[in-house]
Amino acid sequence: VSFYLYWNTHRDKAIKYIRFYITPYNNVWDVQSCTIRRDKTTASCRDTGPISKTTLSTNWGNQDIEYVILTDWPDSAFRDAQGKVWVAVKEDGSYTNSYGTHKLTAGYLDDVFIRTYWENVWYNNQIKNLVIGKVEIEYMDGTKETLTGNALNACFY
């Protein structure tokens, strides 16, 4: 099982490392494990920064980070399982749809996400659902933060 995770940050501090703890489930919500490494259920998926909140001066051309914008346009190249539409942000901070090419403006910054991909995390064809149970964040200034429970639930919309 490989998957994409779309996420962003609104903190003023830059992220050094972020780790997502993700548990796989089947269609009836039983926890699944990897059929090769039978002991592995929850995966620890890490992304490396520095990652800052998006601003109009963000380095959109950073090859280590893929930025996408969430839109409601029906013609996008990316549509997720919930029907949300994702359009890639180009190196110059623009995005393109059937209406043309547009520069990102401050009003759209909350709709910009980082698209992170993890490949071959589990081997199990019964996995149908993934749940993020915990997120650990280490900032560039050395401080750390862990999100679980209600703090983690407040991060999703």
C-alpha angles and dihedrals in degrees: 000000000000124000148177124233121200114205144145141186132232096187119116090224121086117242118236097183133000122190124194118199106210127184122199124222135185126232093281093047099254113148111253132207135202110277091217100042096033093188095062117093110135111048124211105218115187134194123193126219165155084203121165132180112278118264132166088265095054115134095248090177094064102133092208095060126055112204122200132178124225111230140164094227114132096216103060124135091228125053120166130213091272092053095254115149123227126195123187118245111229126225092264093054095259133122131201133219135157089285093060138263119320134189116233113255129197090260091064099047093095087058094056115101138178112243110213124184129201118189129209096355093155135010105219127112092204094069110110105149135043126200126195106220101173140006123202118196127191114191127211090250090061097254119129136208132189122201120203138143115357093359089057094042090056088062095065128075 
